[in-house]
Amino acid sequence: MKYTYKEWIAELKKRFGEDITKWAFVCPACGKVSTGLEFKDAGATPDDMYKNCIGRYTGKGAPKSDSKDGCNWAAYGLFGTLNG
């Protein structure tokens, strides 16, 4: 299924509620689950959670499987997204 950005956000709100700080995303590189509130508390915006790992804001390094602290993964930049 393909969504526009607006459609995707509308679907997220429908599934998880209006409060983005309560949403949670799984980092595809390390598996850390972080909420929008964690991103806000780390000095980022809650919108950053679906394009970055929380570790980018808390100083963590390269992705490690099953990290409890996160990593430096981002969905943009030099290497792009995981698996294309």
C-alpha positions as CSV (number, residue, x, y, z in Angstrom):
1,M,0.0,0.0,0.0
2,K,1.2,3.5,-0.8
3,Y,0.4,6.6,1.2
4,T,1.0,10.3,0.7
5,Y,2.6,11.9,3.8
6,K,-0.7,13.4,4.8
7,E,-2.6,10.1,4.4
8,W,0.1,8.3,6.4
9,I,-0.2,10.8,9.3
10,A,-4.0,10.6,9.2
11,E,-3.7,6.8,9.4
12,L,-1.3,7.0,12.3
13,K,-3.7,9.4,14.2
14,K,-6.6,7.0,13.5
15,R,-4.6,4.0,14.8
16,F,-2.7,5.5,17.7
17,G,-4.5,8.8,18.6
18,E,-3.9,12.4,18.2
19,D,-1.1,12.8,20.8
20,I,2.1,12.1,18.8
21,T,4.1,12.0,22.0
22,K,2.4,8.7,22.8
23,W,3.3,7.1,19.5
24,A,6.2,4.6,19.4
25,F,8.4,3.6,16.5
26,V,10.9,0.8,16.2
27,C,14.4,1.7,14.9
28,P,14.9,-0.6,11.9
29,A,18.7,-0.8,12.6
30,C,18.9,-1.6,16.3
31,G,15.3,-2.4,17.3
32,K,15.0,0.2,20.0
33,V,11.4,1.3,20.6
34,S,11.1,5.0,21.3
35,T,8.1,7.3,21.9
36,G,7.5,10.8,20.7
37,L,7.9,11.9,24.3
38,E,11.4,10.4,24.5
39,F,12.3,12.4,21.4
40,K,10.9,15.6,22.9
41,D,12.7,15.0,26.1
42,A,16.0,14.5,24.2
43,G,15.6,17.9,22.5
44,A,14.2,16.7,19.2
45,T,10.7,16.9,17.8
46,P,8.3,14.0,18.1
47,D,8.2,14.0,14.2
48,D,11.9,12.9,14.3
49,M,11.0,9.5,15.6
50,Y,10.0,8.0,12.3
51,K,13.1,9.1,10.4
52,N,15.8,8.8,13.1
53,C,16.8,6.6,16.0
54,I,16.7,8.2,19.4
55,G,20.4,7.5,19.7
56,R,21.1,10.3,17.2
57,Y,19.9,12.7,20.0
58,T,21.4,10.9,23.0
59,G,24.9,10.4,21.5
60,K,24.9,6.7,20.7
61,G,27.1,5.2,18.0
62,A,26.7,2.7,15.2
63,P,23.7,0.4,15.0
64,K,23.9,-2.7,17.1
65,S,21.2,-5.4,17.1
66,D,18.9,-5.2,20.2
67,S,20.4,-2.0,21.5
68,K,18.8,-0.8,24.7
69,D,20.0,2.8,24.1
70,G,19.5,3.3,20.4
71,C,22.0,4.1,17.6
72,N,22.8,6.8,15.1
73,W,20.5,5.5,12.3
74,A,18.6,7.9,10.0
75,A,16.3,7.4,7.0
76,Y,18.2,10.0,5.0
77,G,21.8,11.0,4.4
78,L,24.9,9.4,2.9
79,F,23.6,5.8,2.9
80,G,19.9,6.4,2.6
81,T,17.5,3.9,4.2
82,L,18.1,0.3,5.2
83,N,17.5,-2.2,2.4
84,G,17.0,0.5,-0.2
